[in-house]
């Protein structure tokens, strides 16, 4: 794969790990403002993951088949 693709993949893995930790810690919070804020952060992170996946897809499609 290209360096660009690998960069997107690294970013995705880091973001995914971070979101996993946030999900685990958020599930322990009582319902309320703080939990809602964490859930919104997670939703935003999922949107970022979606963008990275689309970029990886475009990059993979642009590569010459080997």
PDB file of N, CA, C, O and CB in Angstrom:
ATOM      1  N   UNK A   1       0.838  -1.188   0.000  1.00  0.00           N
ATOM      2  CA  UNK A   1       0.000   0.000   0.000  1.00  0.00           C
ATOM      3  C   UNK A   1       0.880   1.247   0.000  1.00  0.00           C
ATOM      4  O   UNK A   1       2.084   1.181   0.248  1.00  0.00           O
ATOM      5  CB  UNK A   1      -0.952   0.000   1.218  1.00  0.00           C
ATOM      6  N   UNK A   2       0.266   2.353  -0.277  1.00  0.00           N
ATOM      7  CA  UNK A   2       1.001   3.610  -0.341  1.00  0.00           C
ATOM      8  C   UNK A   2       1.235   4.172   1.059  1.00  0.00           C
ATOM      9  O   UNK A   2       0.590   3.776   2.029  1.00  0.00           O
ATOM     10  CB  UNK A   2       0.246   4.629  -1.205  1.00  0.00           C
ATOM     11  N   UNK A   3       2.172   5.101   1.128  1.00  0.00           N
ATOM     12  CA  UNK A   3       2.453   5.761   2.409  1.00  0.00           C
ATOM     13  C   UNK A   3       1.241   6.547   2.882  1.00  0.00           C
ATOM     14  O   UNK A   3       0.974   6.621   4.081  1.00  0.00           O
ATOM     15  CB  UNK A   3       3.674   6.693   2.286  1.00  0.00           C
ATOM     16  N   UNK A   4       0.509   7.133   1.945  1.00  0.00           N
ATOM     17  CA  UNK A   4      -0.680   7.905   2.302  1.00  0.00           C
ATOM     18  C   UNK A   4      -1.710   6.988   2.956  1.00  0.00           C
ATOM     19  O   UNK A   4      -2.279   7.316   3.998  1.00  0.00           O
ATOM     20  CB  UNK A   4      -1.283   8.600   1.053  1.00  0.00           C
ATOM     21  N   UNK A   5      -1.939   5.836   2.328  1.00  0.00           N
ATOM     22  CA  UNK A   5      -2.889   4.869   2.877  1.00  0.00           C
ATOM     23  C   UNK A   5      -2.456   4.419   4.270  1.00  0.00           C
ATOM     24  O   UNK A   5      -3.268   4.359   5.194  1.00  0.00           O
ATOM     25  CB  UNK A   5      -3.022   3.653   1.942  1.00  0.00           C
ATOM     26  N   UNK A   6      -1.192   4.110   4.409  1.00  0.00           N
ATOM     27  CA  UNK A   6      -0.679   3.656   5.706  1.00  0.00           C
ATOM     28  C   UNK A   6      -0.820   4.732   6.770  1.00  0.00           C
ATOM     29  O   UNK A   6      -1.064   4.423   7.936  1.00  0.00           O
ATOM     30  CB  UNK A   6       0.783   3.241   5.584  1.00  0.00           C
ATOM     31  N   UNK A   7      -0.668   5.993   6.378  1.00  0.00           N
ATOM     32  CA  UNK A   7      -0.880   7.103   7.311  1.00  0.00           C
ATOM     33  C   UNK A   7      -2.326   7.167   7.771  1.00  0.00           C
ATOM     34  O   UNK A   7      -2.597   7.352   8.958  1.00  0.00           O
ATOM     35  CB  UNK A   7      -0.481   8.427   6.665  1.00  0.00           C
ATOM     36  N   UNK A   8      -3.260   7.014   6.831  1.00  0.00           N
ATOM     37  CA  UNK A   8      -4.679   6.992   7.188  1.00  0.00           C
ATOM     38  C   UNK A   8      -4.974   5.811   8.107  1.00  0.00           C
ATOM     39  O   UNK A   8      -5.728   5.932   9.073  1.00  0.00           O
ATOM     40  CB  UNK A   8      -5.559   6.919   5.922  1.00  0.00           C
ATOM     41  N   UNK A   9      -4.367   4.668   7.792  1.00  0.00           N
ATOM     42  CA  UNK A   9      -4.593   3.472   8.597  1.00  0.00           C
ATOM     43  C   UNK A   9      -4.097   3.666  10.034  1.00  0.00           C
ATOM     44  O   UNK A   9      -4.765   3.265  10.987  1.00  0.00           O
ATOM     45  CB  UNK A   9      -3.896   2.267   7.957  1.00  0.00           C
ATOM     46  N   UNK A  10      -2.929   4.280  10.180  1.00  0.00           N
ATOM     47  CA  UNK A  10      -2.401   4.565  11.524  1.00  0.00           C
ATOM     48  C   UNK A  10      -3.345   5.481  12.296  1.00  0.00           C
ATOM     49  O   UNK A  10      -3.651   5.242  13.464  1.00  0.00           O
ATOM     50  CB  UNK A  10      -1.003   5.209  11.432  1.00  0.00           C
ATOM     51  N   UNK A  11      -3.800   6.542  11.613  1.00  0.00           N
ATOM     52  CA  UNK A  11      -4.721   7.484  12.256  1.00  0.00           C
ATOM     53  C   UNK A  11      -5.997   6.771  12.682  1.00  0.00           C
ATOM     54  O   UNK A  11      -6.508   6.998  13.779  1.00  0.00           O
ATOM     55  CB  UNK A  11      -5.055   8.655  11.307  1.00  0.00           C
ATOM     56  N   UNK A  12      -6.506   5.910  11.812  1.00  0.00           N
ATOM     57  CA  UNK A  12      -7.725   5.170  12.120  1.00  0.00           C
ATOM     58  C   UNK A  12      -7.523   4.272  13.345  1.00  0.00           C
ATOM     59  O   UNK A  12      -8.368   4.235  14.239  1.00  0.00           O
ATOM     60  CB  UNK A  12      -8.159   4.328  10.908  1.00  0.00           C
ATOM     61  N   UNK A  13      -6.409   3.556  13.379  1.00  0.00           N
ATOM     62  CA  UNK A  13      -6.140   2.654  14.505  1.00  0.00           C
ATOM     63  C   UNK A  13      -6.036   3.427  15.818  1.00  0.00           C
ATOM     64  O   UNK A  13      -6.581   2.999  16.835  1.00  0.00           O
ATOM     65  CB  UNK A  13      -4.846   1.860  14.260  1.00  0.00           C
ATOM     66  N   UNK A  14      -5.345   4.551  15.799  1.00  0.00           N
ATOM     67  CA  UNK A  14      -5.211   5.369  16.999  1.00  0.00           C
ATOM     68  C   UNK A  14      -6.575   5.890  17.453  1.00  0.00           C
ATOM     69  O   UNK A  14      -6.908   5.841  18.637  1.00  0.00           O
ATOM     70  CB  UNK A  14      -4.249   6.542  16.744  1.00  0.00           C
ATOM     71  N   UNK A  15      -7.348   6.384  16.504  1.00  0.00           N
ATOM     72  CA  UNK A  15      -8.670   6.918  16.826  1.00  0.00           C
ATOM     73  C   UNK A  15      -9.589   5.815  17.336  1.00  0.00           C
ATOM     74  O   UNK A  15     -10.343   6.020  18.287  1.00  0.00           O
ATOM     75  CB  UNK A  15      -9.289   7.596  15.598  1.00  0.00           C
ATOM     76  N   UNK A  16      -9.526   4.666  16.714  1.00  0.00           N
ATOM     77  CA  UNK A  16     -10.344   3.528  17.130  1.00  0.00           C
ATOM     78  C   UNK A  16     -10.001   3.088  18.559  1.00  0.00           C
ATOM     79  O   UNK A  16     -10.897   2.837  19.365  1.00  0.00           O
ATOM     80  CB  UNK A  16     -10.152   2.355  16.156  1.00  0.00           C
ATOM     81  N   UNK A  17      -8.720   2.997  18.863  1.00  0.00           N
ATOM     82  CA  UNK A  17      -8.300   2.646  20.225  1.00  0.00           C
ATOM     83  C   UNK A  17      -8.792   3.676  21.236  1.00  0.00           C
ATOM     84  O   UNK A  17      -9.285   3.323  22.307  1.00  0.00           O
ATOM     85  CB  UNK A  17      -6.773   2.527  20.300  1.00  0.00           C
ATOM     86  N   UNK A  18      -8.653   4.934  20.889  1.00  0.00           N
ATOM     87  CA  UNK A  18      -9.094   6.023  21.767  1.00  0.00           C
ATOM     88  C   UNK A  18     -10.604   5.948  22.000  1.00  0.00           C
ATOM     89  O   UNK A  18     -11.071   6.113  23.127  1.00  0.00           O
ATOM     90  CB  UNK A  18      -8.714   7.395  21.163  1.00  0.00           C
ATOM     91  N   UNK A  19     -11.363   5.699  20.932  1.00  0.00           N
ATOM     92  CA  UNK A  19     -12.816   5.615  21.071  1.00  0.00           C
ATOM     93  C   UNK A  19     -13.221   4.408  21.910  1.00  0.00           C
ATOM     94  O   UNK A  19     -14.180   4.476  22.679  1.00  0.00           O
ATOM     95  CB  UNK A  19     -13.480   5.541  19.694  1.00  0.00           C
ATOM     96  N   UNK A  20     -12.505   3.327  21.767  1.00  0.00           N
ATOM     97  CA  UNK A  20     -12.797   2.137  22.571  1.00  0.00           C
ATOM     98  C   UNK A  20     -12.620   2.436  24.053  1.00  0.00           C
ATOM     99  O   UNK A  20     -13.452   2.050  24.874  1.00  0.00           O
ATOM    100  CB  UNK A  20     -11.891   0.966  22.155  1.00  0.00           C
ATOM    101  N   UNK A  21     -11.544   3.118  24.389  1.00  0.00           N
ATOM    102  CA  UNK A  21     -11.315   3.493  25.795  1.00  0.00           C
ATOM    103  C   UNK A  21     -12.408   4.433  26.298  1.00  0.00           C
ATOM    104  O   UNK A  21     -12.887   4.294  27.423  1.00  0.00           O
ATOM    105  CB  UNK A  21      -9.934   4.160  25.957  1.00  0.00           C
ATOM    106  N   UNK A  22     -12.800   5.395  25.450  1.00  0.00           N
ATOM    107  CA  UNK A  22     -13.853   6.331  25.849  1.00  0.00           C
ATOM    108  C   UNK A  22     -15.175   5.604  26.067  1.00  0.00           C
ATOM    109  O   UNK A  22     -15.906   5.911  27.008  1.00  0.00           O
ATOM    110  CB  UNK A  22     -14.024   7.428  24.789  1.00  0.00           C
ATOM    111  N   UNK A  23     -15.483   4.641  25.201  1.00  0.00           N
ATOM    112  CA  UNK A  23     -16.726   3.873  25.363  1.00  0.00           C
ATOM    113  C   UNK A  23     -16.730   3.130  26.685  1.00  0.00           C
ATOM    114  O   UNK A  23     -17.727   3.126  27.407  1.00  0.00           O
ATOM    115  CB  UNK A  23     -16.908   2.881  24.203  1.00  0.00           C
ATOM    116  N   UNK A  24     -15.617   2.508  26.992  1.00  0.00           N
ATOM    117  CA  UNK A  24     -15.532   1.752  28.245  1.00  0.00           C
ATOM    118  C   UNK A  24     -15.681   2.653  29.457  1.00  0.00           C
ATOM    119  O   UNK A  24     -16.385   2.308  30.405  1.00  0.00           O
ATOM    120  CB  UNK A  24     -14.213   1.005  28.323  1.00  0.00           C
ATOM    121  N   UNK A  25     -15.026   3.803  29.435  1.00  0.00           N
ATOM    122  CA  UNK A  25     -15.106   4.695  30.591  1.00  0.00           C
ATOM    123  C   UNK A  25     -16.467   5.380  30.681  1.00  0.00           C
ATOM    124  O   UNK A  25     -16.955   5.651  31.778  1.00  0.00           O
ATOM    125  CB  UNK A  25     -14.001   5.744  30.523  1.00  0.00           C
ATOM    126  N   UNK A  26     -17.073   5.656  29.541  1.00  0.00           N
ATOM    127  CA  UNK A  26     -18.368   6.331  29.534  1.00  0.00           C
ATOM    128  C   UNK A  26     -19.463   5.431  30.072  1.00  0.00           C
ATOM    129  O   UNK A  26     -20.400   5.901  30.717  1.00  0.00           O
ATOM    130  CB  UNK A  26     -18.719   6.790  28.129  1.00  0.00           C
ATOM    131  N   UNK A  27     -19.347   4.144  29.810  1.00  0.00           N
ATOM    132  CA  UNK A  27     -20.388   3.222  30.286  1.00  0.00           C
ATOM    133  C   UNK A  27     -20.456   3.180  31.806  1.00  0.00           C
ATOM    134  O   UNK A  27     -21.476   2.784  32.370  1.00  0.00           O
ATOM    135  CB  UNK A  27     -20.138   1.817  29.746  1.00  0.00           C
ATOM    136  N   UNK A  28     -19.393   3.579  32.467  1.00  0.00           N
ATOM    137  CA  UNK A  28     -19.359   3.576  33.928  1.00  0.00           C
ATOM    138  C   UNK A  28     -19.946   4.845  34.549  1.00  0.00           C
ATOM    139  O   UNK A  28     -20.215   4.884  35.749  1.00  0.00           O
ATOM    140  CB  UNK A  28     -17.942   3.401  34.398  1.00  0.00           C
ATOM    141  N   UNK A  29     -20.143   5.877  33.732  1.00  0.00           N
ATOM    142  CA  UNK A  29     -20.659   7.147  34.245  1.00  0.00           C
ATOM    143  C   UNK A  29     -22.172   7.072  34.472  1.00  0.00           C
ATOM    144  O   UNK A  29     -22.883   6.402  33.724  1.00  0.00           O
ATOM    145  CB  UNK A  29     -20.324   8.294  33.270  1.00  0.00           C
ATOM    146  N   UNK A  30     -22.652   7.757  35.499  1.00  0.00           N
ATOM    147  CA  UNK A  30     -24.110   7.831  35.673  1.00  0.00           C
ATOM    148  C   UNK A  30     -24.702   8.723  34.577  1.00  0.00           C
ATOM    149  O   UNK A  30     -24.020   9.591  34.032  1.00  0.00           O
ATOM    150  CB  UNK A  30     -24.480   8.381  37.096  1.00  0.00           C
ATOM    151  N   UNK A  31     -25.967   8.495  34.270  1.00  0.00           N
ATOM    152  CA  UNK A  31     -26.626   9.347  33.275  1.00  0.00           C
ATOM    153  C   UNK A  31     -26.562  10.798  33.720  1.00  0.00           C
ATOM    154  O   UNK A  31     -26.718  11.110  34.901  1.00  0.00           O
ATOM    155  CB  UNK A  31     -28.097   8.913  33.059  1.00  0.00           C
ATOM    156  N   UNK A  32     -26.333  11.669  32.764  1.00  0.00           N
ATOM    157  CA  UNK A  32     -26.268  13.092  33.088  1.00  0.00           C
ATOM    158  C   UNK A  32     -25.498  13.857  32.033  1.00  0.00           C
ATOM    159  O   UNK A  32     -25.211  13.348  30.949  1.00  0.00           O
ATOM    160  CB  UNK A  32     -25.627  13.300  34.453  1.00  0.00           C
ATOM    161  N   UNK A  33     -25.173  15.083  32.372  1.00  0.00           N
ATOM    162  CA  UNK A  33     -24.527  15.999  31.443  1.00  0.00           C
ATOM    163  C   UNK A  33     -23.147  15.471  31.013  1.00  0.00           C
ATOM    164  O   UNK A  33     -22.800  15.511  29.833  1.00  0.00           O
ATOM    165  CB  UNK A  33     -24.391  17.389  32.082  1.00  0.00           C
ATOM    166  N   UNK A  34     -22.377  14.984  31.975  1.00  0.00           N
ATOM    167  CA  UNK A  34     -21.028  14.512  31.654  1.00  0.00           C
ATOM    168  C   UNK A  34     -21.081  13.310  30.711  1.00  0.00           C
ATOM    169  O   UNK A  34     -20.294  13.225  29.767  1.00  0.00           O
ATOM    170  CB  UNK A  34     -20.268  14.143  32.941  1.00  0.00           C
ATOM    171  N   UNK A  35     -21.990  12.397  30.959  1.00  0.00           N
ATOM    172  CA  UNK A  35     -22.119  11.218  30.097  1.00  0.00           C
ATOM    173  C   UNK A  35     -22.564  11.630  28.696  1.00  0.00           C
ATOM    174  O   UNK A  35     -22.052  11.116  27.702  1.00  0.00           O
ATOM    175  CB  UNK A  35     -23.122  10.207  30.701  1.00  0.00           C
ATOM    176  N   UNK A  36     -23.515  12.554  28.621  1.00  0.00           N
ATOM    177  CA  UNK A  36     -23.977  13.036  27.319  1.00  0.00           C
ATOM    178  C   UNK A  36     -22.848  13.692  26.536  1.00  0.00           C
ATOM    179  O   UNK A  36     -22.745  13.519  25.322  1.00  0.00           O
ATOM    180  CB  UNK A  36     -25.128  14.023  27.497  1.00  0.00           C
ATOM    181  N   UNK A  37     -22.011  14.437  27.224  1.00  0.00           N
ATOM    182  CA  UNK A  37     -20.875  15.087  26.566  1.00  0.00           C
ATOM    183  C   UNK A  37     -19.906  14.042  26.023  1.00  0.00           C
ATOM    184  O   UNK A  37     -19.404  14.178  24.907  1.00  0.00           O
ATOM    185  CB  UNK A  37     -20.147  16.033  27.545  1.00  0.00           C
ATOM    186  N   UNK A  38     -19.642  12.998  26.812  1.00  0.00           N
ATOM    187  CA  UNK A  38     -18.747  11.924  26.363  1.00  0.00           C
ATOM    188  C   UNK A  38     -19.339  11.189  25.159  1.00  0.00           C
ATOM    189  O   UNK A  38     -18.618  10.850  24.221  1.00  0.00           O
ATOM    190  CB  UNK A  38     -18.480  10.928  27.513  1.00  0.00           C
ATOM    191  N   UNK A  39     -20.644  10.946  25.186  1.00  0.00           N
ATOM    192  CA  UNK A  39     -21.309  10.272  24.064  1.00  0.00           C
ATOM    193  C   UNK A  39     -21.187  11.132  22.799  1.00  0.00           C
ATOM    194  O   UNK A  39     -20.963  10.606  21.709  1.00  0.00           O
ATOM    195  CB  UNK A  39     -22.812   9.995  24.397  1.00  0.00           C
ATOM    196  N   UNK A  40     -21.332  12.432  22.946  1.00  0.00           N
ATOM    197  CA  UNK A  40     -21.178  13.330  21.798  1.00  0.00           C
ATOM    198  C   UNK A  40     -19.746  13.302  21.261  1.00  0.00           C
ATOM    199  O   UNK A  40     -19.537  13.353  20.049  1.00  0.00           O
ATOM    200  CB  UNK A  40     -21.565  14.766  22.187  1.00  0.00           C
ATOM    201  N   UNK A  41     -18.760  13.220  22.158  1.00  0.00           N
ATOM    202  CA  UNK A  41     -17.363  13.091  21.732  1.00  0.00           C
ATOM    203  C   UNK A  41     -17.161  11.799  20.945  1.00  0.00           C
ATOM    204  O   UNK A  41     -16.460  11.782  19.934  1.00  0.00           O
ATOM    205  CB  UNK A  41     -16.418  13.126  22.953  1.00  0.00           C
ATOM    206  N   UNK A  42     -17.772  10.731  21.413  1.00  0.00           N
ATOM    207  CA  UNK A  42     -17.652   9.444  20.737  1.00  0.00           C
ATOM    208  C   UNK A  42     -18.298   9.514  19.353  1.00  0.00           C
ATOM    209  O   UNK A  42     -17.734   9.016  18.379  1.00  0.00           O
ATOM    210  CB  UNK A  42     -18.300   8.323  21.580  1.00  0.00           C
ATOM    211  N   UNK A  43     -19.469  10.127  19.266  1.00  0.00           N
ATOM    212  CA  UNK A  43     -20.142  10.274  17.971  1.00  0.00           C
ATOM    213  C   UNK A  43     -19.278  11.067  16.995  1.00  0.00           C
ATOM    214  O   UNK A  43     -19.182  10.717  15.819  1.00  0.00           O
ATOM    215  CB  UNK A  43     -21.506  10.963  18.147  1.00  0.00           C
ATOM    216  N   UNK A  44     -18.658  12.119  17.476  1.00  0.00           N
ATOM    217  CA  UNK A  44     -17.768  12.917  16.642  1.00  0.00           C
ATOM    218  C   UNK A  44     -16.573  12.082  16.175  1.00  0.00           C
ATOM    219  O   UNK A  44     -16.160  12.166  15.018  1.00  0.00           O
ATOM    220  CB  UNK A  44     -17.284  14.161  17.410  1.00  0.00           C
ATOM    221  N   UNK A  45     -16.030  11.284  17.081  1.00  0.00           N
ATOM    222  CA  UNK A  45     -14.920  10.406  16.727  1.00  0.00           C
ATOM    223  C   UNK A  45     -15.318   9.372  15.689  1.00  0.00           C
ATOM    224  O   UNK A  45     -14.529   9.038  14.805  1.00  0.00           O
ATOM    225  CB  UNK A  45     -14.392   9.714  17.960  1.00  0.00           C
ATOM    226  N   UNK A  46     -16.543   8.862  15.793  1.00  0.00           N
ATOM    227  CA  UNK A  46     -17.027   7.910  14.791  1.00  0.00           C
ATOM    228  C   UNK A  46     -17.154   8.568  13.424  1.00  0.00           C
ATOM    229  O   UNK A  46     -16.875   7.945  12.400  1.00  0.00           O
ATOM    230  CB  UNK A  46     -18.375   7.324  15.217  1.00  0.00           C
ATOM    231  N   UNK A  47     -17.577   9.830  13.412  1.00  0.00           N
ATOM    232  CA  UNK A  47     -17.628  10.571  12.145  1.00  0.00           C
ATOM    233  C   UNK A  47     -16.221  10.710  11.557  1.00  0.00           C
ATOM    234  O   UNK A  47     -16.028  10.576  10.348  1.00  0.00           O
ATOM    235  CB  UNK A  47     -18.266  11.974  12.356  1.00  0.00           C
ATOM    236  N   UNK A  48     -15.243  10.980  12.424  1.00  0.00           N
ATOM    237  CA  UNK A  48     -13.851  11.078  11.969  1.00  0.00           C
ATOM    238  C   UNK A  48     -13.368   9.740  11.410  1.00  0.00           C
ATOM    239  O   UNK A  48     -12.649   9.709  10.411  1.00  0.00           O
ATOM    240  CB  UNK A  48     -12.935  11.530  13.126  1.00  0.00           C
ATOM    241  N   UNK A  49     -13.754   8.649  12.043  1.00  0.00           N
ATOM    242  CA  UNK A  49     -13.394   7.315  11.538  1.00  0.00           C
ATOM    243  C   UNK A  49     -13.993   7.087  10.162  1.00  0.00           C
ATOM    244  O   UNK A  49     -13.335   6.558   9.267  1.00  0.00           O
ATOM    245  CB  UNK A  49     -13.868   6.216  12.510  1.00  0.00           C
ATOM    246  N   UNK A  50     -15.243   7.489  10.001  1.00  0.00           N
ATOM    247  CA  UNK A  50     -15.907   7.334   8.708  1.00  0.00           C
ATOM    248  C   UNK A  50     -15.167   8.096   7.614  1.00  0.00           C
ATOM    249  O   UNK A  50     -14.994   7.588   6.506  1.00  0.00           O
ATOM    250  CB  UNK A  50     -17.357   7.815   8.794  1.00  0.00           C
ATOM    251  N   UNK A  51     -14.735   9.302   7.923  1.00  0.00           N
ATOM    252  CA  UNK A  51     -13.977  10.106   6.956  1.00  0.00           C
ATOM    253  C   UNK A  51     -12.668   9.404   6.590  1.00  0.00           C
ATOM    254  O   UNK A  51     -12.295   9.353   5.418  1.00  0.00           O
ATOM    255  CB  UNK A  51     -13.686  11.518   7.527  1.00  0.00           C
ATOM    256  N   UNK A  52     -11.985   8.874   7.575  1.00  0.00           N
ATOM    257  CA  UNK A  52     -10.726   8.174   7.306  1.00  0.00           C
ATOM    258  C   UNK A  52     -10.948   6.927   6.455  1.00  0.00           C
ATOM    259  O   UNK A  52     -10.152   6.637   5.562  1.00  0.00           O
ATOM    260  CB  UNK A  52     -10.042   7.791   8.618  1.00  0.00           C
ATOM    261  N   UNK A  53     -12.015   6.197   6.723  1.00  0.00           N
ATOM    262  CA  UNK A  53     -12.315   5.008   5.923  1.00  0.00           C
ATOM    263  C   UNK A  53     -12.585   5.406   4.476  1.00  0.00           C
ATOM    264  O   UNK A  53     -12.133   4.725   3.555  1.00  0.00           O
ATOM    265  CB  UNK A  53     -13.527   4.245   6.507  1.00  0.00           C
ATOM    266  N   UNK A  54     -13.299   6.473   4.269  1.00  0.00           N
ATOM    267  CA  UNK A  54     -13.572   6.944   2.895  1.00  0.00           C
ATOM    268  C   UNK A  54     -12.277   7.353   2.199  1.00  0.00           C
ATOM    269  O   UNK A  54     -12.082   7.061   1.019  1.00  0.00           O
ATOM    270  CB  UNK A  54     -14.563   8.138   2.911  1.00  0.00           C
ATOM    271  N   UNK A  55     -11.393   8.029   2.933  1.00  0.00           N
ATOM    272  CA  UNK A  55     -10.106   8.418   2.355  1.00  0.00           C
ATOM    273  C   UNK A  55      -9.275   7.187   2.005  1.00  0.00           C
ATOM    274  O   UNK A  55      -8.630   7.144   0.958  1.00  0.00           O
ATOM    275  CB  UNK A  55      -9.331   9.321   3.326  1.00  0.00           C
ATOM    276  N   UNK A  56      -9.293   6.185   2.890  1.00  0.00           N
ATOM    277  CA  UNK A  56      -8.552   4.952   2.619  1.00  0.00           C
ATOM    278  C   UNK A  56      -9.128   4.255   1.394  1.00  0.00           C
ATOM    279  O   UNK A  56      -8.379   3.724   0.575  1.00  0.00           O
ATOM    280  CB  UNK A  56      -8.590   4.010   3.842  1.00  0.00           C
ATOM    281  N   UNK A  57     -10.447   4.251   1.261  1.00  0.00           N
ATOM    282  CA  UNK A  57     -11.090   3.637   0.105  1.00  0.00           C
ATOM    283  C   UNK A  57     -10.678   4.345  -1.190  1.00  0.00           C
ATOM    284  O   UNK A  57     -10.332   3.695  -2.176  1.00  0.00           O
ATOM    285  CB  UNK A  57     -12.620   3.668   0.267  1.00  0.00           C
ATOM    286  N   UNK A  58     -10.717   5.665  -1.178  1.00  0.00           N
ATOM    287  CA  UNK A  58     -10.317   6.417  -2.367  1.00  0.00           C
ATOM    288  C   UNK A  58      -8.849   6.176  -2.713  1.00  0.00           C
ATOM    289  O   UNK A  58      -8.499   6.013  -3.882  1.00  0.00           O
ATOM    290  CB  UNK A  58     -10.564   7.909  -2.155  1.00  0.00           C
ATOM    291  N   UNK A  59      -8.012   6.154  -1.713  1.00  0.00           N
ATOM    292  CA  UNK A  59      -6.582   5.920  -1.940  1.00  0.00           C
ATOM    293  C   UNK A  59      -6.359   4.519  -2.502  1.00  0.00           C
ATOM    294  O   UNK A  59      -5.581   4.345  -3.440  1.00  0.00           O
ATOM    295  CB  UNK A  59      -5.782   6.105  -0.627  1.00  0.00           C
ATOM    296  N   UNK A  60      -7.029   3.530  -1.942  1.00  0.00           N
ATOM    297  CA  UNK A  60      -6.871   2.150  -2.416  1.00  0.00           C
ATOM    298  C   UNK A  60      -7.354   2.030  -3.868  1.00  0.00           C
ATOM    299  O   UNK A  60      -6.747   1.307  -4.657  1.00  0.00           O
ATOM    300  CB  UNK A  60      -7.655   1.165  -1.502  1.00  0.00           C
ATOM    301  N   UNK A  61      -8.411   2.712  -4.219  1.00  0.00           N
ATOM    302  CA  UNK A  61      -8.929   2.660  -5.594  1.00  0.00           C
ATOM    303  C   UNK A  61      -7.992   3.347  -6.587  1.00  0.00           C
ATOM    304  O   UNK A  61      -7.971   3.007  -7.770  1.00  0.00           O
ATOM    305  CB  UNK A  61     -10.311   3.310  -5.660  1.00  0.00           C
ATOM    306  N   UNK A  62      -7.221   4.311  -6.097  1.00  0.00           N
ATOM    307  CA  UNK A  62      -6.326   5.053  -6.992  1.00  0.00           C
ATOM    308  C   UNK A  62      -5.004   4.318  -7.262  1.00  0.00           C
ATOM    309  O   UNK A  62      -4.258   4.695  -8.166  1.00  0.00           O
ATOM    310  CB  UNK A  62      -6.033   6.421  -6.399  1.00  0.00           C
ATOM    311  N   UNK A  63      -4.721   3.281  -6.486  1.00  0.00           N
ATOM    312  CA  UNK A  63      -3.464   2.553  -6.657  1.00  0.00           C
ATOM    313  C   UNK A  63      -3.520   1.634  -7.872  1.00  0.00           C
ATOM    314  O   UNK A  63      -4.574   1.102  -8.221  1.00  0.00           O
ATOM    315  CB  UNK A  63      -3.145   1.742  -5.400  1.00  0.00           C
ATOM    316  N   UNK A  64      -2.377   1.459  -8.501  1.00  0.00           N
ATOM    317  CA  UNK A  64      -2.277   0.538  -9.615  1.00  0.00           C
ATOM    318  C   UNK A  64      -2.324  -0.890  -9.084  1.00  0.00           C
ATOM    319  O   UNK A  64      -1.680  -1.191  -8.080  1.00  0.00           O
ATOM    320  CB  UNK A  64      -0.982   0.787 -10.427  1.00  0.00           C
ATOM    321  N   UNK A  65      -3.076  -1.775  -9.740  1.00  0.00           N
ATOM    322  CA  UNK A  65      -3.078  -3.168  -9.272  1.00  0.00           C
ATOM    323  C   UNK A  65      -1.712  -3.819  -9.502  1.00  0.00           C
ATOM    324  O   UNK A  65      -1.078  -3.619 -10.537  1.00  0.00           O
ATOM    325  CB  UNK A  65      -4.183  -3.980  -9.991  1.00  0.00           C
ATOM    326  N   UNK A  66      -1.288  -4.581  -8.540  1.00  0.00           N
ATOM    327  CA  UNK A  66       0.021  -5.259  -8.636  1.00  0.00           C
ATOM    328  C   UNK A  66      -0.162  -6.701  -9.012  1.00  0.00           C
ATOM    329  O   UNK A  66       0.818  -7.434  -9.142  1.00  0.00           O
ATOM    330  CB  UNK A  66       0.796  -5.162  -7.314  1.00  0.00           C
TER     331      UNK A  66
END
